[in-house]
């Protein structure tokens, strides 16, 4: 070990204990040589299995730099241009903002300037494909003008990965594996959590819950994989780090051109606001910084530092290097949302730069204490603001069903013994009454708690609910979907037939086994849209509804409600 790193291991052990981190792997490169390679703690607490330099961790958003490099490789190959509109490669690409739709480029996709905020709950846990999510982007509201403001965004990196597939003819996974992982000898790395479950020498994920560290489930994020699904070991990530420190060369092989890799390290957008929270208020960290393509660019202790971290369920990581000083650090951990990657990286730089180590651990612990106090105060304030003695306007069963937003998809609400629950993208949420028609939507694993508001239509039926799933735009509105049976042949075919409407013929027909049409003699045909029960509304004229009346299980008549007047037509 270098004399400058004397005491570094003791600092890491102390920090891990203070931050309740179970396992970590840290590697340091100086002048193109690995000068520190160490596993700390446990990859499996229950079985007491240690971490070593080949232990695999999820690296989360540190994956973004891989996707940016994929685009750079395609530029080198002449198959892609950084500044040509995405629509020239993907004609169906469409955003909410028409100008951004037309002008968005591959460069824009990987430097967080689309105008969209995160909208992370749109993809978290989703079973949808990349193409399906790309097709839904048009329904997501932006909150900034295109190219004016940096907003960290996973969906655009997902789109970049989909673009890799369209341009190269290989999936993002195939291209990344063949063009990067295999060429660098990153043999312990994989591109999906499915590749590490049950494998040897793989870390389990952990999080802190009620002041106790617990194992948590792996999270499959394959759909947005280009934004954060890579798993890797310390030895493998050091190969990746040295590629960037050596101008795109792996040994004697130029994997990507120097110009190509330099492009990803070049500032594209200023980072405004406190992106890294409390770290940015300290003078050692040079803020505001900038964002290249898949990399943040800041200074630390006055030296240029290029870096990107990652956080995904149960894992936190950081990859960084100082190009002028020829120093680089990789930190992998198996703790959810921990500050250990930053403070251990900064401590390593302090020592190797010959500076007095900054008390980052003490600072972080102070900030954590204040954050927990703020969270506790927020919960207390929510209780104070609750209006006591109120109840929902409808029986709980009336709130059940499926609700849909064209971008976010479908949320299912069901009645359980204890009350209401919700299911979205395979995630289970508690839904507890707060006051009036406001409910609290809670997902314990993410410590997520949101207030959602239900609304009725003019008939008084529960018709929609709104939820602040993306806090920087208007609440996302989910509209109730009619029951599935209202679009099924077996349910609909009994309504077809002829009816007598005050001496005039009313004919109801079933088309393609899924849709009812009604026509009164001498008038235009009307398409009927499912509403609820046996009631249908006229498509594009919701003020007119038709309710089919049953007697002994058979259709006897249909009541037509038109602007407050009700007409009855008996079935012939």
C-alpha positions as CSV (number, residue, x, y, z in Angstrom):
1,X,0.0,0.0,0.0
2,X,1.2,3.5,-0.8
3,X,2.3,5.4,2.3
4,X,-0.3,8.1,1.5
5,X,-3.0,5.6,2.1
6,X,-1.9,4.7,5.5
7,X,-5.0,4.7,7.7
8,X,-7.4,4.5,4.8
9,X,-8.6,1.0,5.6
10,X,-9.3,2.1,9.2
11,X,-11.3,5.1,7.9
12,X,-13.4,2.8,5.6
13,X,-14.2,0.3,8.4
14,X,-15.2,3.2,10.7
15,X,-17.4,4.8,8.1
16,X,-19.1,1.5,7.2
17,X,-19.9,0.9,10.8
18,X,-21.3,4.4,11.2
19,X,-23.3,4.3,8.1
20,X,-24.4,0.6,8.6
21,X,-22.9,-0.5,5.3
22,X,-22.6,-4.3,5.2
23,X,-20.2,-4.7,2.3
24,X,-18.0,-2.6,0.0
25,X,-15.3,-2.9,-2.6
26,X,-12.8,-0.1,-3.3
27,X,-10.2,0.3,-6.0
28,X,-7.8,3.1,-6.6
29,X,-5.7,3.8,-9.7
30,X,-2.6,6.1,-9.8
31,X,-0.5,6.7,-12.9
32,X,-2.2,3.8,-14.7
33,X,-1.4,1.4,-11.9
34,X,-3.9,-0.2,-9.4
35,X,-2.5,1.0,-6.0
36,X,-5.4,-0.2,-3.9
37,X,-7.7,-3.2,-4.3
38,X,-9.8,-4.2,-1.3
39,X,-13.0,-5.9,-0.3
40,X,-14.6,-4.8,3.0
41,X,-17.3,-6.4,5.1
42,X,-19.8,-9.0,3.9
43,X,-21.6,-9.7,0.6
44,X,-24.0,-12.0,2.4
45,X,-24.6,-11.2,6.1
46,X,-26.7,-14.3,6.9
47,X,-24.0,-16.7,5.6
48,X,-21.1,-14.4,6.6
49,X,-19.6,-14.4,3.1
50,X,-16.9,-11.7,2.6
51,X,-16.6,-9.2,-0.2
52,X,-13.6,-9.4,-2.5
53,X,-12.5,-7.7,-5.7
54,X,-14.5,-10.1,-7.9
55,X,-17.8,-9.8,-5.9
56,X,-20.5,-8.5,-8.2
57,X,-22.6,-5.5,-7.2
58,X,-25.3,-3.5,-9.1
59,X,-23.8,-0.2,-10.2
60,X,-27.1,1.6,-10.9
61,X,-26.8,4.8,-12.9
62,X,-23.0,4.5,-13.3
63,X,-24.4,2.4,-16.3
64,X,-25.3,5.6,-18.1
65,X,-21.7,6.2,-19.1
66,X,-21.7,2.8,-20.9
67,X,-24.8,3.8,-22.9
68,X,-23.2,7.2,-23.9
69,X,-20.0,5.3,-25.0
70,X,-22.2,3.0,-27.1
71,X,-23.5,6.0,-29.0
72,X,-19.9,7.2,-29.3
73,X,-18.9,3.9,-30.8
74,X,-21.7,4.2,-33.4
75,X,-20.5,7.7,-34.2
76,X,-17.0,6.3,-34.7
77,X,-18.5,3.7,-37.0
78,X,-20.3,6.3,-39.1
79,X,-23.7,4.9,-38.2
80,X,-24.8,7.8,-36.0
81,X,-24.4,11.6,-35.7
82,X,-24.5,13.3,-32.3
83,X,-26.4,16.2,-33.7
84,X,-28.8,14.7,-36.2
85,X,-32.5,14.6,-35.0
86,X,-33.5,11.4,-33.3
87,X,-36.5,11.2,-35.7
88,X,-34.2,10.5,-38.6
89,X,-33.3,7.2,-36.9
90,X,-36.6,6.7,-35.1
91,X,-39.5,8.3,-37.1
92,X,-42.1,7.5,-34.5
93,X,-40.3,9.4,-31.7
94,X,-42.6,11.9,-30.1
95,X,-42.6,14.1,-27.0
96,X,-45.3,16.3,-25.5
97,X,-43.4,19.3,-26.8
98,X,-43.5,19.4,-30.6
99,X,-40.3,21.5,-30.9
100,X,-38.4,19.0,-28.8
101,X,-39.9,16.2,-30.8
102,X,-38.4,17.6,-34.0
103,X,-35.0,18.8,-32.7
104,X,-34.0,16.2,-30.1
105,X,-30.7,14.6,-31.0
106,X,-28.7,11.6,-29.6
107,X,-26.5,14.2,-27.8
108,X,-29.6,15.6,-26.1
109,X,-30.7,12.1,-25.0
110,X,-27.6,11.6,-22.8
111,X,-27.1,15.0,-21.2
112,X,-30.5,15.6,-19.4
113,X,-31.8,18.6,-21.3
114,X,-35.1,17.2,-22.8
115,X,-37.3,19.5,-20.7
116,X,-38.8,16.4,-19.0
117,X,-38.5,15.9,-15.2
118,X,-37.8,12.4,-14.0
119,X,-41.2,10.8,-14.2
120,X,-39.5,7.7,-12.6
121,X,-42.7,6.1,-11.3
122,X,-43.8,5.7,-14.9
123,X,-41.1,3.0,-15.4
124,X,-40.2,1.7,-12.0
125,X,-41.2,-2.0,-11.9
126,X,-42.8,-1.8,-15.3
127,X,-43.3,-5.0,-17.4
128,X,-43.5,-2.9,-20.6
129,X,-40.9,-3.0,-23.3
130,X,-38.6,-0.2,-24.3
131,X,-40.6,0.5,-27.4
132,X,-43.8,0.7,-25.4
133,X,-42.3,3.2,-23.0
134,X,-40.8,5.2,-25.9
135,X,-44.2,5.4,-27.5
136,X,-45.7,6.7,-24.2
137,X,-43.2,9.6,-23.8
138,X,-45.6,11.9,-25.7
139,X,-48.0,11.8,-22.8
140,X,-45.5,13.0,-20.2
141,X,-45.7,16.6,-19.3
142,X,-42.4,18.6,-19.4
143,X,-41.8,21.4,-16.9
144,X,-38.9,23.2,-18.6
145,X,-38.1,24.4,-22.2
146,X,-36.0,22.1,-24.3
147,X,-32.2,22.6,-23.8
148,X,-32.6,25.3,-21.2
149,X,-32.2,23.4,-17.9
150,X,-30.5,20.2,-16.7
151,X,-33.0,17.7,-15.2
152,X,-31.7,14.3,-14.4
153,X,-33.7,11.8,-16.5
154,X,-33.7,8.0,-16.9
155,X,-36.2,7.7,-19.7
156,X,-34.0,9.6,-22.2
157,X,-31.1,7.2,-21.5
158,X,-33.6,4.3,-22.0
159,X,-34.5,5.9,-25.4
160,X,-30.7,6.2,-26.2
161,X,-30.4,2.4,-25.6
162,X,-33.4,1.8,-27.8
163,X,-31.7,4.0,-30.5
164,X,-28.5,1.8,-30.2
165,X,-30.7,-1.2,-31.1
166,X,-32.3,0.5,-34.1
167,X,-29.0,1.8,-35.5
168,X,-26.8,-1.2,-34.8
169,X,-29.3,-4.0,-35.4
170,X,-28.3,-5.4,-31.9
171,X,-30.1,-4.9,-28.6
172,X,-28.5,-2.5,-26.2
173,X,-27.5,-5.6,-24.2
174,X,-25.9,-7.4,-27.1
175,X,-24.1,-4.2,-28.3
176,X,-22.8,-3.3,-24.9
177,X,-21.6,-6.9,-24.2
178,X,-19.9,-7.4,-27.5
179,X,-18.4,-3.9,-28.0
180,X,-17.5,-3.0,-24.5
181,X,-17.6,-5.7,-21.9
182,X,-16.0,-8.5,-23.9
183,X,-13.4,-6.2,-25.4
184,X,-12.4,-5.0,-22.0
185,X,-12.4,-8.4,-20.4
186,X,-15.2,-7.5,-18.1
187,X,-16.1,-11.2,-17.7
188,X,-17.9,-10.8,-14.3
189,X,-20.2,-8.1,-15.6
190,X,-23.8,-8.5,-16.7
191,X,-26.6,-6.3,-18.0
192,X,-29.6,-7.6,-16.1
193,X,-30.3,-8.5,-12.5
194,X,-31.6,-11.9,-13.9
195,X,-27.9,-12.7,-14.7
196,X,-26.8,-12.4,-11.0
197,X,-29.6,-14.0,-9.0
198,X,-28.2,-17.2,-7.5
199,X,-24.8,-16.7,-9.1
200,X,-21.5,-17.2,-7.2
201,X,-19.8,-14.4,-5.5
202,X,-22.6,-11.9,-5.9
203,X,-23.6,-9.4,-3.2
204,X,-27.1,-9.3,-1.7
205,X,-28.8,-5.9,-1.5
206,X,-29.5,-4.3,1.9
207,X,-31.3,-1.3,3.3
208,X,-32.1,0.3,6.6
209,X,-35.6,-0.1,7.9
210,X,-36.7,1.3,11.2
211,X,-33.0,1.6,12.3
212,X,-32.3,-2.0,11.4
213,X,-30.4,-3.3,8.4
214,X,-32.3,-5.8,6.4
215,X,-31.9,-7.7,3.1
216,X,-34.1,-6.4,0.3
217,X,-35.2,-7.9,-3.0
218,X,-33.2,-7.4,-6.2
219,X,-35.0,-4.9,-8.5
220,X,-35.3,-5.8,-12.2
221,X,-35.1,-2.7,-14.3
222,X,-34.4,-4.3,-17.6
223,X,-36.8,-2.0,-19.5
224,X,-34.7,1.1,-18.6
225,X,-31.5,-1.0,-18.5
226,X,-29.5,1.6,-20.5
227,X,-30.0,4.0,-17.6
228,X,-28.9,1.7,-14.8
229,X,-29.1,-2.1,-15.0
230,X,-25.4,-3.1,-15.2
231,X,-23.9,-5.4,-12.5
232,X,-20.1,-5.6,-12.2
233,X,-17.1,-6.3,-9.9
234,X,-14.4,-4.1,-8.7
235,X,-11.8,-5.7,-11.0
236,X,-14.0,-5.3,-14.0
237,X,-14.9,-1.6,-13.1
238,X,-11.2,-0.8,-12.8
239,X,-10.8,-1.9,-16.5
240,X,-13.7,0.4,-17.4
241,X,-12.2,3.3,-15.4
242,X,-8.7,3.0,-17.0
243,X,-10.3,3.0,-20.5
244,X,-11.5,6.6,-19.7
245,X,-8.3,7.6,-18.0
246,X,-6.3,6.4,-21.1
247,X,-8.1,8.2,-23.9
248,X,-10.2,5.3,-25.0
249,X,-7.4,2.7,-25.0
250,X,-7.6,-0.7,-23.4
251,X,-4.0,-1.8,-23.2
252,X,-2.7,-1.2,-26.7
253,X,-6.1,-1.4,-28.3
254,X,-8.0,1.8,-29.2
255,X,-11.5,0.7,-28.3
256,X,-13.0,4.1,-29.1
257,X,-11.3,7.1,-30.7
258,X,-9.8,9.7,-28.4
259,X,-12.1,12.3,-29.9
260,X,-15.0,10.0,-29.3
261,X,-14.3,9.4,-25.6
262,X,-13.3,13.1,-25.0
263,X,-16.7,14.1,-26.3
264,X,-18.4,12.2,-23.5
265,X,-16.2,14.0,-21.0
266,X,-16.9,17.5,-22.4
267,X,-19.4,19.7,-20.6
268,X,-22.7,20.0,-22.3
269,X,-25.0,21.5,-19.6
270,X,-24.5,23.4,-16.4
271,X,-25.8,21.6,-13.3
272,X,-28.1,24.1,-11.6
273,X,-29.5,23.7,-8.2
274,X,-28.3,21.4,-5.4
275,X,-28.1,18.2,-7.3
276,X,-25.9,16.4,-4.8
277,X,-27.7,17.9,-1.8
278,X,-25.7,18.9,1.2
279,X,-22.3,17.9,-0.4
280,X,-22.5,21.0,-2.7
281,X,-22.6,23.5,0.2
282,X,-19.1,22.6,1.2
283,X,-16.2,24.5,-0.4
284,X,-14.1,21.4,-1.3
285,X,-16.7,20.3,-3.8
286,X,-16.8,22.7,-6.8
287,X,-20.4,23.5,-7.5
288,X,-22.1,24.3,-9.8
289,X,-20.5,21.7,-12.1
290,X,-21.6,20.5,-15.5
291,X,-22.7,17.3,-17.2
292,X,-21.1,15.7,-20.2
293,X,-22.6,12.6,-21.7
294,X,-23.0,10.0,-19.0
295,X,-20.6,11.9,-16.7
296,X,-20.7,14.7,-14.2
297,X,-17.8,17.2,-14.3
298,X,-16.9,19.1,-11.2
299,X,-13.8,20.0,-9.2
300,X,-12.8,18.5,-5.9
301,X,-10.2,20.4,-3.8
302,X,-9.6,22.6,-6.9
303,X,-8.9,19.6,-9.2
304,X,-11.1,18.6,-12.1
305,X,-13.1,15.5,-11.3
306,X,-15.2,13.4,-13.7
307,X,-17.6,11.1,-12.0
308,X,-20.9,9.3,-12.0
309,X,-22.6,7.4,-9.2
310,X,-25.5,5.0,-9.1
311,X,-28.3,4.0,-6.7
312,X,-30.7,1.1,-7.2
313,X,-32.5,-1.0,-4.7
314,X,-29.9,-2.1,-2.2
315,X,-26.8,-0.8,-4.0
316,X,-24.8,2.4,-4.2
317,X,-21.7,3.1,-6.3
318,X,-19.4,5.8,-7.6
319,X,-16.9,5.9,-10.4
320,X,-14.6,8.9,-10.6
321,X,-11.2,10.1,-11.9
322,X,-9.0,13.2,-12.0
323,X,-7.6,13.3,-15.5
324,X,-4.7,15.8,-14.8
325,X,-3.6,14.0,-11.6
326,X,-4.0,10.6,-13.2
327,X,-6.0,9.4,-10.1
328,X,-9.2,7.3,-10.2
329,X,-11.4,5.6,-7.6
330,X,-14.2,3.0,-7.9
331,X,-16.5,2.3,-4.9
332,X,-19.2,-0.4,-4.9
333,X,-21.5,-1.0,-1.9
334,X,-24.4,-3.1,-1.0
335,X,-26.4,-0.5,0.9
336,X,-29.4,1.4,-0.4
337,X,-28.8,5.2,-0.8
338,X,-25.6,5.4,1.3
339,X,-23.1,8.3,1.3
340,X,-20.2,5.9,1.6
341,X,-19.1,6.0,-2.1
342,X,-18.7,9.8,-1.9
343,X,-17.0,10.1,1.4
344,X,-14.6,7.3,0.8
345,X,-13.7,8.6,-2.6
346,X,-13.1,12.1,-1.2
347,X,-11.0,10.7,1.6
348,X,-8.8,8.8,-0.9
349,X,-8.3,11.9,-3.0
350,X,-7.4,14.0,0.1
351,X,-4.7,11.5,1.0
352,X,-3.3,11.0,-2.5
353,X,-3.2,14.8,-3.1
354,X,-1.3,15.3,0.2
355,X,-4.1,17.3,1.8
356,X,-5.6,17.2,5.2
357,X,-8.6,14.8,5.1
358,X,-11.9,16.6,5.3
359,X,-14.3,15.4,8.0
360,X,-16.8,14.1,5.5
361,X,-18.1,11.3,7.8
362,X,-19.0,13.8,10.5
363,X,-20.7,16.0,8.0
364,X,-22.7,13.2,6.5
365,X,-23.9,11.9,9.9
366,X,-25.0,15.4,10.9
367,X,-26.9,15.8,7.6
368,X,-28.5,12.3,8.1
369,X,-29.7,13.3,11.5
370,X,-31.2,16.5,10.2
371,X,-32.9,14.7,7.3
372,X,-34.5,12.1,9.7
373,X,-35.8,14.9,11.9
374,X,-37.3,16.7,8.9
375,X,-39.0,13.5,7.8
376,X,-40.4,13.0,11.3
377,X,-41.6,16.6,11.4
378,X,-43.3,16.1,8.0
379,X,-45.2,13.1,9.2
380,X,-46.3,15.0,12.3
381,X,-47.5,18.0,10.2
382,X,-49.5,15.7,7.9
383,X,-51.3,14.3,11.0
384,X,-52.1,17.9,12.2
385,X,-53.5,18.9,8.9
386,X,-55.8,15.9,8.7
387,X,-59.5,16.9,9.1
388,X,-60.9,14.6,11.8
389,X,-64.2,12.9,11.6
390,X,-64.6,12.8,7.8
391,X,-65.3,9.8,5.8
392,X,-65.2,8.9,2.1
393,X,-68.2,10.0,0.0
394,X,-68.8,6.5,-1.3
395,X,-68.6,2.9,0.1
396,X,-65.0,1.7,-0.3
397,X,-66.1,-0.8,-3.0
398,X,-67.1,2.1,-5.2
399,X,-63.4,3.2,-5.5
400,X,-62.2,-0.2,-6.7
401,X,-61.4,-0.9,-10.4
402,X,-58.8,0.0,-12.9
403,X,-57.6,3.6,-13.7
404,X,-55.5,4.6,-16.6
405,X,-53.1,7.4,-17.7
406,X,-51.9,7.2,-21.3
407,X,-48.3,7.7,-20.2
408,X,-48.1,6.0,-16.8
409,X,-50.4,3.1,-17.6
410,X,-52.9,1.3,-15.4
411,X,-53.3,1.3,-11.6
412,X,-55.7,-1.3,-10.1
413,X,-57.5,-0.5,-6.8
414,X,-59.0,-3.4,-4.9
415,X,-60.9,-3.9,-1.6
416,X,-59.2,-5.9,1.1
417,X,-60.2,-6.7,4.6
418,X,-58.3,-3.8,6.1
419,X,-59.5,-1.3,3.4
420,X,-58.2,-0.4,0.0
421,X,-54.9,-1.4,-1.7
422,X,-53.4,-0.6,-5.1
423,X,-51.2,-2.4,-7.6
424,X,-49.1,-0.6,-10.1
425,X,-46.3,-2.1,-12.3
426,X,-46.2,-5.2,-10.1
427,X,-45.8,-3.0,-6.9
428,X,-48.2,-3.3,-4.0
429,X,-49.3,-0.1,-2.3
430,X,-51.4,0.6,0.8
431,X,-54.2,3.0,0.2
432,X,-55.5,4.4,3.5
433,X,-58.2,7.0,4.0
434,X,-56.8,10.4,5.0
435,X,-59.9,12.8,4.9
436,X,-62.9,13.4,2.6
437,X,-62.0,11.7,-0.7
438,X,-58.3,12.0,-0.1
439,X,-56.3,8.8,0.5
440,X,-52.6,8.2,1.3
441,X,-50.8,6.0,-1.2
442,X,-47.8,4.3,0.5
443,X,-45.0,2.1,-0.7
444,X,-42.9,1.2,2.3
445,X,-39.8,-0.1,0.5
446,X,-39.3,3.3,-1.2
447,X,-40.6,5.2,1.9
448,X,-43.1,6.7,-0.6
449,X,-46.2,8.4,0.8
450,X,-48.4,10.5,-1.5
451,X,-51.9,11.9,-1.1
452,X,-54.3,11.1,-4.0
453,X,-57.6,12.7,-4.6
454,X,-60.6,10.9,-6.1
455,X,-63.2,12.8,-8.2
456,X,-66.7,12.0,-9.4
457,X,-68.5,12.5,-12.7
458,X,-71.8,14.3,-13.0
459,X,-73.7,11.1,-12.2
460,X,-71.8,11.0,-8.9
461,X,-69.8,7.9,-9.7
462,X,-66.1,7.7,-8.9
463,X,-64.5,8.6,-12.2
464,X,-60.8,9.4,-11.7
465,X,-58.1,10.2,-9.2
466,X,-55.1,12.4,-9.3
467,X,-51.7,11.8,-7.8
468,X,-48.5,13.8,-7.5
469,X,-46.3,11.0,-9.0
470,X,-44.0,13.6,-10.5
471,X,-44.0,16.6,-8.1
472,X,-42.7,19.2,-10.6
473,X,-45.7,19.0,-12.9
474,X,-49.5,18.9,-12.4
475,X,-50.9,15.9,-10.7
476,X,-51.1,12.8,-12.9
477,X,-54.8,12.0,-13.6
478,X,-55.9,8.4,-13.9
479,X,-59.3,7.9,-15.4
480,X,-61.5,4.9,-14.5
481,X,-61.5,2.1,-17.1
482,X,-64.9,0.4,-17.6
483,X,-64.9,-3.3,-16.5
484,X,-63.2,-5.6,-18.9
485,X,-66.4,-7.6,-19.5
486,X,-68.0,-4.5,-21.1
487,X,-65.8,-5.1,-24.1
488,X,-66.3,-8.8,-24.4
489,X,-68.5,-10.6,-26.9
490,X,-70.3,-12.8,-24.3
491,X,-71.4,-9.7,-22.3
492,X,-72.3,-7.5,-25.3
493,X,-74.1,-9.8,-27.8
494,X,-77.3,-9.9,-25.7
495,X,-77.8,-6.2,-26.2
496,X,-77.8,-6.5,-30.0
497,X,-81.2,-6.4,-31.6
498,X,-84.1,-4.3,-32.6
499,X,-86.0,-1.9,-30.2
500,X,-89.2,0.1,-30.5
501,X,-88.6,3.7,-29.7
502,X,-92.0,5.4,-29.7
503,X,-92.9,3.8,-33.0
504,X,-89.4,4.3,-34.5
505,X,-86.9,1.5,-35.1
506,X,-83.7,1.5,-32.9
507,X,-81.2,-1.1,-33.9
508,X,-78.2,-2.1,-31.8
509,X,-75.5,-4.1,-33.5
510,X,-72.2,-5.7,-32.3
511,X,-69.1,-5.1,-34.5
512,X,-65.9,-7.1,-34.3
513,X,-67.2,-8.8,-31.1
514,X,-66.1,-5.8,-29.0
515,X,-68.1,-2.7,-29.8
516,X,-71.8,-1.8,-29.9
517,X,-73.4,0.6,-32.4
518,X,-76.8,2.1,-32.2
519,X,-78.9,3.7,-35.0
520,X,-82.3,5.2,-35.0
521,X,-84.0,5.1,-38.4
522,X,-83.1,8.1,-40.5
523,X,-80.3,9.2,-38.2
524,X,-76.5,8.8,-38.2
525,X,-75.0,5.7,-36.5
526,X,-73.6,6.1,-33.0
527,X,-70.7,4.2,-31.5
528,X,-71.3,3.2,-27.8
529,X,-68.5,3.5,-25.3
530,X,-68.6,1.4,-22.1
531,X,-69.4,3.3,-18.9
532,X,-70.4,1.1,-16.0
533,X,-72.8,-1.8,-15.3
534,X,-75.0,-2.0,-18.4
535,X,-74.8,1.7,-19.2
536,X,-73.0,3.0,-22.3
537,X,-72.3,6.5,-23.4
538,X,-72.3,7.8,-27.0
539,X,-68.7,8.1,-28.1
540,X,-67.7,11.8,-28.4
541,X,-71.1,12.8,-27.0
542,X,-70.9,11.8,-23.3
543,X,-74.0,13.7,-22.4
544,X,-76.1,11.0,-24.1
545,X,-76.2,7.5,-22.4
546,X,-78.0,4.3,-23.1
547,X,-78.8,2.0,-20.1
548,X,-79.9,-1.5,-21.0
549,X,-82.6,-2.8,-18.6
550,X,-82.7,-6.5,-17.6
551,X,-85.6,-8.6,-16.5
552,X,-84.9,-12.1,-15.3
553,X,-81.5,-11.9,-16.8
554,X,-82.7,-10.9,-20.2
555,X,-82.6,-7.5,-21.9
556,X,-86.1,-6.0,-21.9
557,X,-85.5,-2.4,-22.9
558,X,-83.0,0.4,-23.2
559,X,-83.3,3.8,-21.5
560,X,-81.8,6.7,-23.5
561,X,-80.8,9.7,-21.3
562,X,-80.4,12.8,-23.5
563,X,-79.8,16.1,-21.8
564,X,-82.0,15.2,-18.9
565,X,-84.8,13.7,-20.9
566,X,-85.2,9.9,-20.7
567,X,-86.8,7.8,-23.5
568,X,-87.5,4.1,-23.2
569,X,-87.2,1.7,-26.1
570,X,-88.6,-1.8,-25.6
571,X,-86.8,-4.7,-27.2
572,X,-88.8,-6.4,-29.9
